[in-house]
């Protein structure tokens, strides 16, 4: 009975192997037929296009025996050698590759402040028209130059900037209503930012004959400077610029309690009224001391509560000389001596010992 089961199992495995091999062979033959059916065949390789400026027409790949390709030079080029008609015969193309030479002009000269109205290719007889940009005026040169025998005739237009330079910047002010190029007659308007007040100068300046008329607006900061920072406190509810009438609220951080001062201070006439909140630590510890050459603190984070343990270790190339690698916050103080690391004598250091 056992032998019969083993025999049936072997027969089943053989049948599965034969079926998978037959399926693989069928797929391979199918792929091969499809590849042979879709792959194009060509009697000649792609016709050679020698150099730039050659255009191929009439024929497309794949190229059959006896097929003719017509070639020509694109605009701005002329034929110097080769054949414009080539035929596929015996696996190669008849005639010589067509060679075309550029007969037009290179890019027209660029002059600052001008704009030219022409496009490549620049053929013989083509005109290029120059105009001065906004804020520029003509000084010399020709408004129109012509491409003649591969060179530009005439002298390109020269333009000179007649407007104003960038308007002055003054601290605490906004400038609006004007943008580059600043032409004659253009106005720039100044306003004071929040927290600033006008002291002197003009709200509007005008570009006249290349210079700005008037005096730019001068603004003075009328708000308060940064509010005081006190250890163990957190400041909220206020942002720069601190304008008159703005309030800043203080609260004590975790593990701290109020000792003195005000929870809220106000910006009045450029100064902060009241006394900032003073907070004192009532539990936990300050950040643990860290010496040069050590990593840490690790496995702990601020605020450091009572009983929290921090771990230190020496950096690569350093070794422990004294102190302890762990310290614990107890009664507001860190236990043990801080870890002291010195550079190892066996460590290679690229900048010397």
Secondary structure, 3 states (H helix, E strand, C coil): CHHHHHHHHHHHHHHHHHHHHHHHHHHHHHHHHHHHHHCCCCCECCCCCECCCEEEECCCCCECCCCEEEEEECCCEEEEECCCEEEEECCEECCCCCEEEECCECCCCCCCCEEEECCCCECCCCEEEEEECCCEEEEECECEEEEECCEECCCECEEEECCECCCCCCCCEEEECCCCCECCCCEEEEEECCCEEEEECECEEEEECCEEECCECEEEECCECCCCCCCCEEEECCCCCECCCCEEEEEECCCEEEEECECEEEEECCEEECCECEEEECCCECCCCCCCCEEEEECCCCCECCCCEEEEEECCCEEEEECCCEEEEECCEECCCCCEEEECCCCCCCCCC
